[in-house]
Amino acid sequence: MSAAAALLVLFALVAPGDLDQFTTSAFLRVPVEGLLGVMLVLAVPGRWRWAVAGVGGVALGVVAVVKVLDIGFDLVLYRPFDLVLDWPMFEPAVDFVAVTAGPVAAVAAVAGAVAVALGLVGITALAVQRVSRIAVRRRLVTTRVVAASAVGWITFAVPGAPVASDSTAAFVYEHARQVRAGLADREAFAEAASVDAFRDVPGDRLLTSLRGKDVLVVFVESYGRVAVDDPGVARVLDEGTRRLGAVGFESRSGFLTSSTTGGGSWLAHATLLSGLWVDNQQRYRTLVGSDRLTLNGAFRRAGWRTVGVMPGITRAWPEGAFFGYDCVYAADELGYRGPRFGYATTPDQFTLAAFTRLKGNDPVMATIPLVTSHAPWSPLPRMVPWDALGDGSIYNEMTSGEAAPETIFSRDPREVRADYARSVEYSIKALVSYVEEHGDDDLVLLFLGDHQPAHVVTGASTSRDVPITLVTRDAGLVERAANWAWTNGLRPTQSSPIWPMDTFRNHFLATF
């Protein structure tokens, strides 16, 4: 038991907060924090000794829990956990589990996570107490071992030497710095939001080049740069360029750097539509409580009917009023009577057909998130004839998501990547077919990714870039956007320009 307690304390002290750094050498180190802890226990009077050991054990247990959170967030969102800003991210994570594995699994996951966190803190505190009692009981031997270890630590405390470790101190310092930045973030965001060149522009001077057009801003879930690099997706994009060209549509493509990656789609949507960098929930809540002019709001001010077609919205969504929608069509208002496919409430083709049915005759500006390409990317629907969609009952004939799929982390990564690519291919095919079926001279389509997919798909890539494409028959609009220098076709290339996502609103309003 004593050896196990010592190993647990050592593991908690030297374990990295990044799974990629879990190597043998990472654990063959002497942690200076452990040496200082033992010296402190030996130095304090007996009546304070166990209190010090207890507090230190709980603190080390909390550090261990935060390291686990860092690993989890890095696997999905490519970054460590933020102790100030990231707590709201657990709600959509629980929703995802509930949708893909069922409500019982979601409750079990929450209960299990809480139990593991409390258990890890408790067992680490007990381990520190046990190691402290041994150190006091064998004070002379302990003192000699600590002295020798300290000499060795100082000897090897040079850059590049793997033996000396102060990783826990550095970990705590980095998170403390992060906490300070998080607490100051609200003020910094408010200052950025106060600057808006379009705030007071009257409606008759906004978007004059687009009068009479139906403008669709379509977010394709998890459509990241990694998708464009996939041969199958590239073929679908190139084929789409050819097919749209055959019916008179021109297309131009570039890249945007998203404010999020791996998840948090609503943060990317808010970033693009508001022209502000929204990369955490605190910024999102501050934004939706403000009077910031969004892209939707600009269209509304200029006389368009603005709608949101939101298949991912399954509950009350008061934020819709901030974005400037005249009408929001949530999942249960799209008329879909078919099965779910994984996370997706409706297949993308049906979502686009529902928009056509609901949009009316006046010029409309619509925001449409497509969700079929949301993880876990299996099972997937198939394209069907547009006149056969009906109420979606046709999808009952396909293998659907009624049975909970395996998680993306328990499947073969090669299979997950293949499923991801197929899901994006489906979304692109649905968009191309929609333009062929319903597009006319007054259609202006902007479709883009919201963020890169999870780490299991992107691998070592740290890019946050997502493709964005403009599709229209109006050569005058293409000419107006010529200074964007976007690449011809639906597929951006290595030479395509890359803009920060928060700059798009201003580019768009200034151009049109």
C-alpha positions as CSV (number, residue, x, y, z in Angstrom):
1,M,0.0,0.0,0.0
2,S,2.8,2.4,0.8
3,A,4.5,1.8,-2.5
4,A,1.2,2.3,-4.3
5,A,0.6,5.6,-2.5
6,A,4.1,6.8,-3.4
7,L,3.6,5.9,-7.0
8,L,0.2,7.7,-7.1
9,V,1.7,10.8,-5.7
10,L,4.6,10.6,-8.1
11,F,2.2,10.0,-11.0
12,A,0.1,13.0,-10.0
13,L,3.2,15.2,-9.9
14,V,4.9,14.3,-13.2
15,A,2.0,13.3,-15.4
16,P,1.6,15.7,-18.4
17,G,-1.7,17.4,-19.1
18,D,-1.4,16.3,-22.8
19,L,-1.8,12.7,-23.8
20,D,0.7,13.1,-26.6
21,Q,3.4,13.7,-23.9
22,F,2.7,10.4,-22.1
23,T,6.1,8.8,-22.7
24,T,8.3,6.7,-20.5
25,S,10.8,9.5,-20.0
26,A,8.0,11.8,-18.8
27,F,7.6,9.6,-15.6
28,L,11.4,9.0,-15.0
29,R,11.8,12.4,-13.4
30,V,12.4,13.9,-10.0
31,P,9.6,16.4,-9.1
32,V,10.9,19.3,-7.2
33,E,7.4,19.9,-5.8
34,G,7.5,16.5,-4.1
35,L,10.9,17.3,-2.5
36,L,9.6,20.6,-1.2
37,G,6.5,18.9,0.1
38,V,8.4,16.3,2.1
39,M,10.7,19.0,3.5
40,L,7.6,21.0,4.6
41,V,6.0,18.1,6.3
42,L,9.2,17.3,8.2
43,A,9.7,21.0,9.2
44,V,6.3,21.9,10.5
45,P,5.3,21.2,14.1
46,G,3.4,17.9,14.8
47,R,0.0,19.5,15.4
48,W,0.1,21.2,12.0
49,R,1.8,18.5,10.1
50,W,-1.3,16.5,9.2
51,A,-3.3,19.6,8.3
52,V,-0.5,20.6,5.9
53,A,-0.4,17.1,4.4
54,G,-4.2,17.0,4.0
55,V,-4.4,20.4,2.3
56,G,-1.5,19.5,0.1
57,G,-3.1,16.2,-0.8
58,V,-6.4,17.8,-1.8
59,A,-4.6,20.4,-3.8
60,L,-2.6,17.8,-5.6
61,G,-5.8,15.8,-6.3
62,V,-7.4,18.9,-7.8
63,V,-4.3,19.4,-10.0
64,A,-4.7,15.8,-11.2
65,V,-8.4,16.4,-12.0
66,V,-7.5,19.5,-14.0
67,K,-4.9,17.5,-15.9
68,V,-7.5,15.0,-16.8
69,L,-9.8,17.8,-18.0
70,D,-6.9,19.2,-20.0
71,I,-6.4,15.9,-21.7
72,G,-10.1,15.6,-22.5
73,F,-10.4,19.1,-23.9
74,D,-7.2,18.7,-26.0
75,L,-8.6,15.5,-27.5
76,V,-11.7,17.4,-28.7
77,L,-11.0,21.1,-28.8
78,Y,-7.2,21.0,-29.2
79,R,-6.6,23.2,-26.1
80,P,-6.4,22.9,-22.3
81,F,-9.4,23.4,-20.0
82,D,-10.1,27.0,-19.0
83,L,-11.0,27.1,-15.3
84,V,-12.9,30.3,-15.8
85,L,-14.5,30.1,-19.2
86,D,-15.1,26.5,-20.0
87,W,-17.6,25.2,-17.5
88,P,-20.6,25.9,-19.8
89,M,-19.0,23.6,-22.4
90,F,-20.1,20.6,-20.4
91,E,-23.8,21.2,-21.2
92,P,-23.5,20.6,-25.0
93,A,-21.2,17.6,-24.2
94,V,-23.9,16.1,-22.1
95,D,-26.5,16.9,-24.8
96,F,-24.3,15.1,-27.3
97,V,-24.1,12.0,-25.2
98,A,-27.9,12.1,-24.6
99,V,-28.6,12.3,-28.3
100,T,-26.1,9.7,-29.5
101,A,-26.3,7.2,-26.6
102,G,-29.5,8.0,-24.8
103,P,-30.5,10.0,-21.7
104,V,-29.6,7.2,-19.3
105,A,-26.1,7.1,-20.7
106,A,-25.9,10.9,-20.3
107,V,-26.9,10.7,-16.6
108,A,-24.5,7.8,-16.1
109,A,-21.7,9.8,-17.7
110,V,-22.3,12.8,-15.5
111,A,-22.5,10.7,-12.4
112,G,-19.4,8.8,-13.4
113,A,-17.4,11.9,-14.1
114,V,-18.3,13.5,-10.7
115,A,-17.5,10.3,-8.9
116,V,-14.2,9.9,-10.7
117,A,-13.2,13.5,-9.9
118,L,-14.1,13.3,-6.2
119,G,-12.5,9.9,-6.0
120,L,-9.3,11.1,-7.6
121,V,-9.1,14.0,-5.1
122,G,-9.9,11.8,-2.2
123,I,-7.5,9.0,-3.0
124,T,-4.7,11.4,-3.8
125,A,-5.2,13.2,-0.5
126,L,-5.0,9.8,1.3
127,A,-1.9,8.9,-0.6
128,V,-0.2,12.1,0.4
129,Q,-1.2,11.5,4.0
130,R,0.3,8.0,3.9
131,V,3.5,9.1,2.3
132,S,3.8,11.9,4.9
133,R,3.4,9.4,7.8
134,I,6.2,7.2,6.4
135,A,8.5,10.2,5.9
136,V,8.0,11.3,9.5
137,R,8.4,7.8,10.9
138,R,11.7,7.4,9.0
139,R,12.9,10.9,9.3
140,L,16.6,10.2,9.1
141,V,16.4,8.0,6.0
142,T,13.9,10.4,4.4
143,T,16.1,13.4,5.0
144,R,19.1,11.7,3.4
145,V,17.0,10.6,0.4
146,V,15.6,14.1,0.0
147,A,19.0,15.7,0.3
148,A,20.5,13.3,-2.4
149,S,17.6,13.9,-4.6
150,A,17.8,17.6,-4.3
151,V,21.5,17.5,-5.2
152,G,20.6,15.4,-8.3
153,W,17.7,17.7,-9.2
154,I,20.0,20.8,-9.1
155,T,22.7,18.9,-11.1
156,F,20.2,18.0,-13.8
157,A,18.2,21.2,-13.8
158,V,19.5,22.3,-17.2
159,P,17.7,22.8,-20.5
160,G,17.1,19.6,-22.3
161,A,17.8,17.3,-19.3
162,P,14.8,15.1,-18.6
163,V,15.5,14.2,-15.0
164,A,14.7,17.4,-13.1
165,S,11.0,18.3,-13.2
166,D,9.0,21.3,-12.1
167,S,6.1,20.5,-14.4
168,T,3.4,20.7,-11.7
169,A,4.6,24.2,-10.6
170,A,4.6,25.3,-14.3
171,F,1.2,23.7,-14.8
172,V,-0.3,25.6,-11.8
173,Y,1.3,28.8,-12.9
174,E,0.0,28.5,-16.4
175,H,-3.6,27.9,-15.2
176,A,-3.3,30.7,-12.7
177,R,-2.2,33.0,-15.6
178,Q,-5.1,31.7,-17.6
179,V,-7.6,32.4,-14.8
180,R,-6.4,36.0,-14.6
181,A,-6.8,36.4,-18.3
182,G,-10.2,34.9,-18.2
183,L,-11.4,37.2,-15.5
184,A,-10.2,40.2,-17.6
185,D,-11.6,38.9,-20.8
186,R,-15.1,40.4,-20.4
187,E,-13.7,43.9,-20.3
188,A,-11.4,43.3,-23.3
189,F,-14.3,41.9,-25.3
190,A,-16.5,44.8,-24.5
191,E,-13.8,47.2,-25.6
192,A,-13.5,45.4,-29.0
193,A,-17.3,45.3,-29.4
194,S,-17.5,49.1,-28.9
195,V,-15.8,49.6,-32.3
196,D,-18.1,49.1,-35.2
197,A,-17.9,51.1,-38.5
198,F,-21.4,49.8,-39.6
199,R,-23.3,50.4,-36.4
200,D,-25.2,53.6,-37.6
201,V,-25.2,53.0,-41.4
202,P,-28.8,53.5,-42.5
203,G,-30.6,50.6,-44.2
204,D,-30.8,52.3,-47.6
205,R,-27.0,52.3,-47.8
206,L,-26.5,48.7,-46.7
207,L,-26.2,45.8,-49.1
208,T,-27.3,47.8,-52.1
209,S,-25.7,45.4,-54.6
210,L,-27.8,42.5,-53.3
211,R,-31.2,44.0,-53.6
212,G,-33.8,41.4,-54.7
213,K,-31.5,38.5,-54.0
214,D,-32.1,35.5,-51.8
215,V,-28.9,35.3,-49.7
216,L,-28.2,32.0,-47.9
217,V,-25.4,31.6,-45.3
218,V,-25.0,27.9,-44.8
219,F,-22.7,26.5,-42.1
220,V,-21.6,22.9,-42.8
221,E,-20.9,21.2,-39.5
222,S,-17.2,20.2,-39.0
223,Y,-16.3,21.1,-42.6
224,G,-12.6,21.9,-42.0
225,R,-9.5,22.2,-44.1
226,V,-8.8,18.6,-43.4
227,A,-11.9,17.7,-45.5
228,V,-10.6,19.6,-48.5
229,D,-7.4,17.5,-48.3
230,D,-9.4,14.3,-48.5
231,P,-9.3,12.8,-52.1
232,G,-13.0,11.8,-52.0
233,V,-14.2,15.2,-50.8
234,A,-11.9,17.0,-53.3
235,R,-13.5,14.9,-56.1
236,V,-17.0,15.9,-54.9
237,L,-16.1,19.6,-54.8
238,D,-14.5,19.5,-58.3
239,E,-17.5,17.6,-59.7
240,G,-19.8,20.1,-58.0
241,T,-17.9,23.0,-59.6
242,R,-18.5,21.3,-63.0
243,R,-22.1,20.7,-62.4
244,L,-22.9,24.2,-61.2
245,G,-20.9,25.7,-64.1
246,A,-23.1,23.7,-66.5
247,V,-26.2,25.5,-65.2
248,G,-24.6,28.9,-65.2
249,F,-23.3,29.3,-61.6
250,E,-19.9,30.7,-60.8
251,S,-18.1,29.9,-57.5
252,R,-15.2,31.3,-55.6
253,S,-13.5,29.8,-52.5
254,G,-11.1,30.8,-49.7
255,F,-10.4,29.9,-46.1
256,L,-11.4,31.4,-42.8
257,T,-9.6,30.8,-39.5
258,S,-12.3,29.7,-37.1
259,S,-12.6,30.9,-33.5
260,T,-13.0,27.3,-32.3
261,T,-12.0,23.9,-33.3
262,G,-13.3,20.4,-32.7
263,G,-16.6,21.7,-31.3
264,G,-18.5,24.8,-30.2
265,S,-20.2,25.5,-33.5
266,W,-22.3,28.4,-32.0
267,L,-19.1,30.3,-31.2
268,A,-18.1,30.2,-34.8
269,H,-21.5,31.2,-36.0
270,A,-21.5,34.2,-33.6
271,T,-18.0,35.1,-34.8
272,L,-18.9,35.2,-38.5
273,L,-22.2,37.0,-38.0
274,S,-21.1,39.6,-35.5
275,G,-17.6,40.4,-36.8
276,L,-16.2,39.8,-33.2
277,W,-13.8,37.0,-32.1
278,V,-16.1,34.8,-30.0
279,D,-14.1,31.9,-28.6
280,N,-15.7,31.2,-25.3
281,Q,-19.1,31.1,-23.6
282,Q,-18.5,34.3,-21.6
283,R,-18.0,36.2,-24.8
284,Y,-21.0,34.6,-26.4
285,R,-23.3,35.6,-23.5
286,T,-21.9,39.1,-23.5
287,L,-22.4,39.4,-27.2
288,V,-26.1,38.2,-27.3
289,G,-26.8,40.6,-24.5
290,S,-25.5,43.6,-26.6
291,D,-26.8,45.6,-29.5
292,R,-24.1,44.6,-31.9
293,L,-25.1,44.8,-35.5
294,T,-24.9,41.2,-37.0
295,L,-24.8,40.3,-40.6
296,N,-28.4,39.1,-40.3
297,G,-29.3,42.4,-38.6
298,A,-27.8,44.4,-41.5
299,F,-30.0,42.5,-44.0
300,R,-33.0,43.1,-41.8
301,R,-32.2,46.8,-41.5
302,A,-31.9,46.9,-45.3
303,G,-35.3,45.4,-45.8
304,W,-34.8,41.6,-46.2
305,R,-36.9,39.1,-44.4
306,T,-34.4,37.3,-42.2
307,V,-34.9,33.6,-41.1
308,G,-32.9,31.0,-39.3
309,V,-33.4,27.4,-40.3
310,M,-32.1,25.6,-37.2
311,P,-32.3,21.8,-37.3
312,G,-29.9,21.7,-34.3
313,I,-32.2,23.8,-32.0
314,T,-34.5,21.5,-30.0
315,R,-35.3,23.8,-27.1
316,A,-36.1,27.5,-26.4
317,W,-33.5,29.7,-28.1
318,P,-33.8,33.3,-26.9
319,E,-30.5,34.3,-28.6
320,G,-32.4,34.3,-31.9
321,A,-33.7,37.8,-31.2
322,F,-30.2,39.1,-30.9
323,F,-29.1,37.8,-34.2
324,G,-31.9,39.7,-36.0
325,Y,-34.1,36.9,-37.2
326,D,-37.7,37.7,-38.2
327,C,-38.4,34.0,-37.8
328,V,-36.6,31.0,-36.5
329,Y,-37.5,27.5,-37.7
330,A,-36.3,25.0,-35.1
331,A,-36.0,21.3,-35.5
332,D,-39.7,20.5,-34.7
333,E,-40.9,23.1,-37.1
334,L,-39.3,21.7,-40.2
335,G,-41.9,19.0,-40.6
336,Y,-39.5,16.0,-40.5
337,R,-41.0,12.7,-39.6
338,G,-38.1,10.4,-40.3
339,P,-35.4,8.9,-38.0
340,R,-32.3,10.6,-36.6
341,F,-28.9,9.8,-38.1
342,G,-26.4,9.9,-35.3
343,Y,-26.5,13.4,-33.8
344,A,-28.3,15.0,-36.8
345,T,-32.0,15.8,-36.2
346,T,-32.7,16.0,-39.9
347,P,-30.7,15.0,-43.1
348,D,-29.2,18.1,-44.8
349,Q,-31.2,17.5,-48.0
350,F,-34.5,17.6,-46.0
351,T,-33.4,20.8,-44.2
352,L,-32.7,22.6,-47.5
353,A,-36.0,21.4,-48.9
354,A,-37.8,22.6,-45.7
355,F,-36.3,26.1,-46.2
356,T,-37.6,26.2,-49.8
357,R,-41.0,25.3,-48.5
358,L,-41.0,27.9,-45.7
359,K,-39.2,30.8,-47.1
360,G,-42.0,32.7,-48.9
361,N,-41.8,34.9,-52.0
362,D,-40.1,38.0,-50.7
363,P,-36.2,38.3,-50.8
364,V,-34.9,36.4,-47.8
365,M,-31.6,36.3,-46.0
366,A,-31.3,32.9,-44.3
367,T,-28.8,31.3,-41.9
368,I,-28.9,27.5,-42.2
369,P,-26.6,25.2,-40.2
370,L,-26.4,21.7,-41.7
371,V,-25.8,19.0,-39.1
372,T,-25.5,15.7,-40.9
373,S,-21.7,16.0,-40.8
374,H,-21.7,16.3,-37.0
375,A,-19.8,13.6,-35.1
376,P,-20.1,10.6,-34.7
377,W,-20.4,10.6,-38.6
378,S,-22.2,7.3,-38.8
379,P,-24.8,6.2,-39.8
380,L,-25.5,8.5,-42.8
381,P,-28.5,9.1,-45.0
382,R,-28.5,8.9,-48.8
383,M,-29.5,11.4,-51.3
384,V,-33.0,10.9,-52.6
385,P,-35.1,12.5,-55.4
386,W,-36.3,16.0,-54.2
387,D,-39.8,15.2,-55.1
388,A,-39.7,12.0,-53.0
389,L,-38.7,13.7,-49.7
390,G,-42.2,14.3,-48.4
391,D,-42.3,14.4,-44.6
392,G,-39.0,12.4,-44.4
393,S,-40.7,9.0,-44.0
394,I,-38.6,7.8,-46.9
395,Y,-35.6,7.8,-44.5
396,N,-37.2,5.0,-42.5
397,E,-36.0,2.7,-45.2
398,M,-32.3,3.5,-44.4
399,T,-30.1,2.3,-41.6
400,S,-30.5,5.2,-39.1
401,G,-29.3,6.3,-35.6
402,E,-32.0,4.6,-33.6
403,A,-29.4,2.3,-32.1
404,A,-26.7,4.2,-30.3
405,P,-23.5,4.1,-32.4
406,E,-20.0,3.5,-31.0
407,T,-18.2,6.7,-29.9
408,I,-15.6,8.1,-32.3
409,F,-12.9,7.4,-29.7
410,S,-13.7,3.6,-29.4
411,R,-13.6,3.0,-33.2
412,D,-10.7,2.5,-35.5
413,P,-9.4,6.0,-36.4
414,R,-9.2,5.1,-40.0
415,E,-12.9,4.1,-40.0
416,V,-13.8,7.3,-38.3
417,R,-11.9,9.5,-40.8
418,A,-13.5,7.6,-43.7
419,D,-17.0,8.2,-42.1
420,Y,-16.2,11.8,-41.6
421,A,-15.2,12.3,-45.2
422,R,-18.4,10.6,-46.4
423,S,-20.5,12.8,-44.2
424,V,-18.9,16.0,-45.7
425,E,-19.4,14.5,-49.2
426,Y,-23.1,14.0,-48.5
427,S,-23.4,17.7,-47.3
428,I,-21.7,19.1,-50.3
429,K,-23.7,16.9,-52.7
430,A,-26.9,18.1,-51.0
431,L,-25.9,21.7,-51.5
432,V,-24.9,21.2,-55.1
433,S,-28.1,19.4,-55.9
434,Y,-30.1,22.0,-54.1
435,V,-28.6,24.8,-56.3
436,E,-29.3,22.7,-59.4
437,E,-32.9,22.0,-58.3
438,H,-33.9,25.3,-56.8
439,G,-31.3,27.9,-57.7
440,D,-32.2,30.8,-59.9
441,D,-30.7,34.2,-61.0
442,D,-31.5,35.7,-57.6
443,L,-29.7,33.0,-55.5
444,V,-26.5,34.0,-53.6
445,L,-25.1,31.1,-51.6
446,L,-22.3,31.3,-49.1
447,F,-21.4,28.0,-47.5
448,L,-18.6,27.4,-45.1
449,G,-17.4,25.2,-42.3
450,D,-17.8,26.2,-38.7
451,H,-14.7,24.4,-37.4
452,Q,-12.3,21.6,-37.9
453,P,-13.4,18.1,-36.7
454,A,-12.1,16.4,-33.6
455,H,-8.5,15.4,-33.2
456,V,-9.2,11.8,-34.2
457,V,-9.7,13.1,-37.7
458,T,-7.2,15.9,-38.0
459,G,-4.3,14.1,-36.2
460,A,-1.4,16.3,-35.5
461,S,-2.7,19.3,-37.5
462,T,-3.3,22.4,-35.5
463,S,-4.9,24.4,-38.3
464,R,-8.2,26.1,-37.5
465,D,-8.9,26.9,-41.1
466,V,-12.3,26.2,-42.7
467,P,-13.3,26.5,-46.3
468,I,-15.8,29.2,-47.5
469,T,-17.4,29.4,-50.9
470,L,-19.5,32.0,-52.8
471,V,-22.0,30.7,-55.4
472,T,-24.0,32.9,-57.7
473,R,-25.1,33.4,-61.3
474,D,-24.6,37.2,-61.1
475,A,-21.3,38.0,-62.7
476,G,-21.5,41.5,-61.3
477,L,-21.4,40.2,-57.8
478,V,-18.4,38.0,-58.6
479,E,-16.6,41.0,-60.1
480,R,-17.4,43.0,-56.9
481,A,-15.7,40.3,-54.9
482,A,-12.7,40.1,-57.2
483,N,-10.4,41.8,-54.7
484,W,-11.1,39.0,-52.2
485,A,-8.8,36.9,-54.5
486,W,-10.7,33.7,-53.8
487,T,-9.9,30.7,-55.9
488,N,-12.2,29.6,-58.8
489,G,-14.5,26.7,-58.0
490,L,-15.9,25.1,-54.8
491,R,-12.5,23.8,-53.7
492,P,-10.0,26.3,-52.2
493,T,-6.3,25.6,-52.8
494,Q,-3.1,26.0,-50.9
495,S,-2.8,29.5,-52.4
496,S,-6.3,30.6,-51.4
497,P,-6.3,33.6,-49.0
498,I,-7.0,33.0,-45.3
499,W,-9.0,35.5,-43.3
500,P,-9.7,35.5,-39.6
501,M,-13.4,34.6,-39.3
502,D,-14.2,37.7,-37.4
503,T,-13.2,39.9,-40.4
504,F,-15.7,38.4,-42.8
505,R,-18.7,40.5,-41.8
506,N,-16.8,43.8,-42.6
507,H,-15.4,42.4,-45.8
508,F,-18.9,41.4,-46.9
509,L,-20.7,44.6,-45.9
510,A,-18.0,46.7,-47.5
511,T,-18.1,44.8,-50.8
512,F,-21.8,44.6,-51.3
